[in-house]
Amino acid sequence: MKRVIAAVVAFAAVQAQDTESLKPETLNAFQQYVRGREARMERERIRGGKFLWLDESRERLEKARSGEVVVEAFSGKGAFEVKGGLVHDWTGAAFLPGTTLTQVVSKVQDYDRHKDVYQPEVIDSKLRSRQGNRFKVHLRLLKKKVITVVLNTEHDVEYFTLDAKRAHSRSYTTRVAEVEDAGTARERERPMSDSHGFLWRLNSYWRFEERDGGVYVECEAISLTRGVPFGLGVVVMPIIRDLPRESLVRTMEATRTGLK
């Protein structure tokens, strides 16, 4: 209980006073990490090896087949420090029985309905434009753990078809803005230089495979946030570390139940 109270006080202090801008060296570190991970995904998932992360572990696969959502940190570490920030890398998977690849991908691409399928994580959603398999999407996100943060985000998404049974996509945030006093007459977006840094970047990599009487769906989410304020690591770090995982769990649970 004392730790929870301390976390509430610490987060309240951060939210009320401490803002953090995204520094070039922090963004460069994130982009360097992403380049390495994307090269590995291309090599191990797309061009060779096992397309599905689930297929690397019988235990994971059996859990997904039984109806569980499986979420794990990449290399056993969900967050690691870079200069001025934290990089988070989590992978989640679920099995959707009784459906097809075409049906699942079509529903995922129905971005206007994401606010219904992925609530409360997604408060609002809108398809900005589509050109073939390229989408521009607006999502208003709700992040809640001790404190509540609302974010306006813009995403570029592209889909790729490997064959009749497998497809994948990649999504990059092109804009993230923290919303102050969301839903009130005083609502406004904070400039990046005046944000709290709860989310600076979010890349999402989805894989879809139809087999075993349904569709396996995986998502790897790589995000960049501010670092932990000095002196608050003991109480704040577990919350910052767990938020991306919990967000992915909710996303995959909504995928499993809302896209059948």
N, C-alpha and C positions, 0 to 999 in steps of 0.2 A: 504493500500500500504506500509506504514512504517513497518507493522508487517511482510509482505512478504519479504521486503528487509532485515530486521533483521534476518529472518529465513534463507535466502540465505547466508548471511554473517556468521551466526552461524554454519550452516551445512558445509560451505566451510572450516571453521576453524577446525571443528571436523574431516572432511575428510583429510585435509592436515596434521594435527599434532597429533590428539588424537587417539591413538590405545588402545584397551582394550582386555585383555585376559579373557577367561572363567575360573572363579575360582571354585574350588570344591564345596564351600558352595552354589554358585549360581546354579550349576548343580544339587546339592542335593535338593535344594528347588524346582526346576522345576520338578524333578523326583517324589518328594513327592506329588506335585500338580497333576501330571499326574496319579499317582496311585489312588488318590482319585476320579478323574474324570472318569477314566476307570472303577472303581468299580461301580460308579453311572450309567454309560452307560450300563454296563452289567446288572445291577439290573433293570433299568427303561426301557431300549430300547430292549435288547436282550432277557431277560428271563421273563419280565413282563411289565405291563403298556402299554404305547404307543410306538410302534416301531419308528414311525416318530415324529420328533420334530414338524412338521407342524400340526399334529393332536392335539396338545395341545392348538391351537388357531384357531378358525374359520376364523378370519381375515387373518392370515398368509396363511391358506389353500386356501382361496378364491383369495388372491393376486397371489399365485403360479399358481392356475388354470387359472387365467386370462392372464398369460404370464409374470408376473413379477418375478424377482429374489428377494428373501427375505433374508436379512442378518441382524442378530442381535448379540449383545454381550451377552455372558453368564452372567446371573444374572444382566444384565443391565450395566456391567462394562467391557469394552473391554481390559483394561490393568491394571495390578496392580504390585506394586513393591515387589521384593524379594531382598535379600541382593546381591548387585552387578548387578542387572539386572531387566528386565521387562518380565512378563508372559502375553501373549495375548491369548484370548479365544473367538473365533467367530464361529457362525454357519450360514451356508447358505443353501438355498434350491431352487429348480426349478422343474417345471413339463415339461416333454417331451411327447407331445401327439403323438399318432399314431405309437408307437414303443413298443417293448417288453423288458422284463428284460434280456433275453438272448442276444438280440442285443446290448443293452446299455452296459452291463458288458463286452461283447466281444470288443466293441470299446474302453472302458476305459482301457482295458488290452493291447491294441495295442500301447505300449509305444513309439515305433519308430515314430508314427504319432503325438505324443503330441506336437512336435515342430510346426506342422501345425495347430492343433486344438486350442492350447492354446497360440498362439503367440498374443502379443509380450511378455507376461509374461514368456513363455518358449522359449528360443532361440534355444536350441538344446536338443534332447532327444534320448535315446538309451536303449534298453533292454539288460542288461548284461547277465542275465541267468533266466531260469524258471525251477522250479521243482514242477509239479502239480499246486497248487494254490499259490505257493510262487514265488515272482518275486524280482529280483535285478535290479534296474533301475538307470540310470544316467540322470539328468536333469541340464541343464545350465539355470539359472534363471536371469531375469532382474528385478531389483527393481528401480523404478524411481519416485521421488517426490522431486523437487528442485535439488537433485543430482542424479546421476546414479550409481548403484552398480550392478556388475555382479558376480554371485556365481556359482561355480561348486558344485553340490550336488549329493550324493548317497543315495538311499532309499531302505529299505527292506519293501516289501508289501505282505500282505497275505489276501486272500479272503475266505469268509465263506458263505455257502448256508444254509439258515434256512428252506426254503421250496420252492415250485415251483414259488412262487411270490415274495420272499424276499431274499435279500443277503446283506452282508456288508463286509467292508474291513478295515484294519488298516495299516498305513504306518508310518515308522520312518526314519528320516535321520540318516545315519550312518557316514556321512562325509559332512562337509560344508567348502568350501574354497573360500575366496574372490579373485577375479581375477583382477589384476592390468593391465592397458593398454590392455584390452580385444580386440581381433581382430587385433592387430598390431604385428609387429615383436618383440616388447618388452614385449609381454604378459607373465605374470608369476603369479603364485599363491602365495598369502601372507600366511606365516605360521600362525597358530591359535594365537600364541603369539603376532603377529603383525597385527592382523585384527582390523577393526573398530567396529566389534560386531553388525552389522546391522541384522544378523541372525546367531544364534548359534545352534538352534534346531528347528525342525518342525515336529509335529505329525499330521497326517490327518486321520480322521475317516469318512468313506463314508457309506451311507445307500441307498439301492435301493428297491423300492417296485412298482410292476406292479399292477395297478388298474385304474379304471375310464377312460379306453381307452388310457392309456399311462403309463409312468414310472415317479414316484417321485424320485428325487435324492437329497440327503442331504450330506453336508460335514461339519464336525466340525474340525477347524484348531486351534491347540494349539502350539504356538511358543514361543521361548525364544530369547530375544535380550539384548543388553547392556542397562544399565540405562541411564538416561538423565544427561549429563555433568553438573557439579555444576555451577549454575548461568545462565543456558540457558533454564531452564524449561519452562518459559513462551512462548518462540518462538519455541522451539524444540519439547516439549512434544506433542502438537497437531499433528505434522507430524509423529512422531514415533508411536503415538497411532492410527492414521488413515491408515498408510501403510498396516498393516495386513488386515484391513477391506476392503480397496480398492482392494487388491490382491485377496481376496476371492470373491468379487463382480465380478471381471473380470473372475475368474476361473469358477464361476457358469454361467455367461452369455455365456462363450465359451462352457460350457457343454450343455446348453440349445439349442444353435444354431448349434453346431458342431457334436453332437452325435445322432441327430434324425435319 
